[in-house]
Amino acid sequence: MEKIKAGGGVIWRREGDRLQVLVIYRNGVWDLPKGKLEGKESLQECAVREVAEETGSRELPNAEEFLGITIHHYKEGDIMIEKETHWWKMSFENHDEHFEPQEEEGIKAVKWVDLTEAESIVGYDNLKEVLFRFRKSYS
């Protein structure tokens, strides 16, 4: 089994009295932006870079608070992968920026949704757990 480390983010904004998060649509599933660690970058630097790349943002997000780690497994060809993702709560200074999905990563859409909707549409249980941790950071 090959082990890799990654970073990701829950990007949030307030829209009136609603708390919204940015989700991406990748490979037929609503997801949160995340990606593999590169070179000598820190896990937080990785998370910031990956969020900007996958959402097509011209601006780097601000990493505000560590939300913990998730681990999931998947197969890539004949190799089993264990991916350890480190998550941060993040925000953009310009919440109204136009986002462009990173199509070469299989991302078809990027959109703001209310937190409650995000919790119901994300396609993986570990992402529901990350969103639960995010929600707890506001209680």
C-alpha positions as CSV (number, residue, x, y, z in Angstrom):
1,M,0.0,0.0,0.0
2,E,1.3,3.4,-0.9
3,K,0.7,6.2,1.6
4,I,0.3,9.8,0.6
5,K,-0.4,13.1,2.4
6,A,-2.7,15.8,1.2
7,G,-4.2,19.1,2.3
8,G,-7.7,20.5,1.8
9,G,-10.1,23.2,2.9
10,V,-13.6,24.0,3.9
11,I,-14.0,27.5,2.3
12,W,-16.8,29.5,4.0
13,R,-18.6,32.8,3.8
14,R,-21.6,34.4,5.4
15,E,-24.4,35.3,3.0
16,G,-26.8,37.3,5.1
17,D,-27.6,35.0,8.1
18,R,-26.6,31.9,6.1
19,L,-23.3,30.1,6.5
20,Q,-22.2,28.9,3.1
21,V,-19.3,26.6,1.9
22,L,-17.7,26.1,-1.5
23,V,-18.1,22.7,-3.0
24,I,-16.7,21.1,-6.2
25,Y,-18.2,18.5,-8.5
26,R,-15.6,15.9,-9.4
27,N,-16.1,12.5,-11.0
28,G,-19.8,12.6,-10.5
29,V,-19.7,13.4,-6.7
30,W,-19.9,16.7,-4.7
31,D,-16.6,17.0,-3.0
32,L,-14.4,19.5,-1.1
33,P,-11.1,20.8,-2.6
34,K,-8.0,18.9,-1.6
35,G,-4.9,17.5,-3.1
36,K,-1.5,15.9,-2.7
37,L,1.5,17.3,-1.0
38,E,4.2,18.5,-3.3
39,G,8.0,19.0,-2.7
40,K,8.9,20.6,0.6
41,E,5.7,22.5,1.1
42,S,4.0,22.3,4.5
43,L,0.6,20.6,4.7
44,Q,-1.0,24.0,5.3
45,E,0.7,25.4,2.2
46,C,-0.5,22.3,0.2
47,A,-4.1,22.9,1.3
48,V,-4.0,26.6,0.4
49,R,-2.5,25.8,-3.0
50,E,-4.8,23.0,-3.8
51,V,-7.9,25.0,-2.9
52,A,-6.8,27.8,-5.1
53,E,-6.0,25.4,-8.0
54,E,-9.1,23.3,-7.8
55,T,-11.5,26.3,-7.6
56,G,-9.6,28.3,-10.2
57,S,-9.2,31.2,-7.8
58,R,-6.8,34.0,-8.6
59,E,-6.5,34.6,-4.9
60,L,-5.0,32.3,-2.2
61,P,-7.4,31.5,0.6
62,N,-6.6,32.4,4.2
63,A,-6.2,29.2,6.4
64,E,-7.9,30.1,9.7
65,E,-8.1,27.0,11.8
66,F,-7.0,23.3,11.6
67,L,-10.0,21.0,11.4
68,G,-8.2,17.6,11.7
69,I,-7.3,14.7,9.6
70,T,-9.2,12.2,7.5
71,I,-7.9,8.9,6.0
72,H,-9.4,7.1,3.1
73,H,-8.3,4.3,0.7
74,Y,-8.7,4.0,-3.0
75,K,-7.2,2.0,-5.9
76,E,-5.1,3.6,-8.6
77,G,-4.4,1.0,-11.2
78,D,-3.1,-2.0,-9.3
79,I,-1.9,0.0,-6.3
80,M,-3.9,0.6,-3.1
81,I,-3.5,4.1,-1.8
82,E,-4.0,5.4,1.7
83,K,-4.6,9.1,1.6
84,E,-4.1,11.1,4.8
85,T,-5.8,14.6,4.3
86,H,-5.2,17.5,6.6
87,W,-8.1,20.0,6.6
88,W,-8.3,23.7,7.4
89,K,-11.2,26.2,7.7
90,M,-10.5,28.8,5.1
91,S,-11.9,32.0,3.6
92,F,-11.3,34.2,0.6
93,E,-11.1,38.0,1.0
94,N,-13.1,38.4,-2.2
95,H,-16.1,36.1,-1.7
96,D,-17.7,37.1,-5.0
97,E,-14.8,36.0,-7.1
98,H,-15.7,34.0,-10.2
99,F,-14.4,30.4,-9.9
100,E,-13.2,28.1,-12.7
101,P,-13.2,24.4,-12.1
102,Q,-9.9,22.7,-12.7
103,E,-11.0,20.4,-15.5
104,E,-7.8,18.5,-15.8
105,E,-8.5,17.2,-12.3
106,G,-12.0,16.0,-13.4
107,I,-13.7,19.0,-11.7
108,K,-16.9,20.1,-13.6
109,A,-18.4,22.7,-11.2
110,V,-17.6,25.0,-8.2
111,K,-20.4,26.6,-6.3
112,W,-21.4,28.1,-2.9
113,V,-24.1,26.2,-1.0
114,D,-25.6,26.5,2.4
115,L,-23.7,24.4,5.0
116,T,-26.8,22.2,5.6
117,E,-27.0,21.5,1.9
118,A,-23.3,20.7,1.7
119,E,-23.6,18.2,4.6
120,S,-26.3,16.4,2.6
121,I,-24.8,16.5,-0.9
122,V,-21.1,15.6,-0.3
123,G,-20.5,12.1,-1.6
124,Y,-18.2,10.7,1.1
125,D,-18.7,10.1,4.8
126,N,-15.3,11.5,5.7
127,L,-16.3,14.8,4.1
128,K,-19.5,14.8,6.2
129,E,-17.2,14.4,9.2
130,V,-15.0,17.4,8.1
131,L,-18.2,19.5,7.7
132,F,-19.4,18.4,11.1
133,R,-16.0,19.6,12.6
134,F,-16.4,22.9,10.7
135,R,-19.9,23.4,12.1
136,K,-18.7,22.7,15.6
137,S,-16.1,25.4,15.2
138,Y,-19.0,27.9,15.2
139,S,-20.8,26.6,18.3
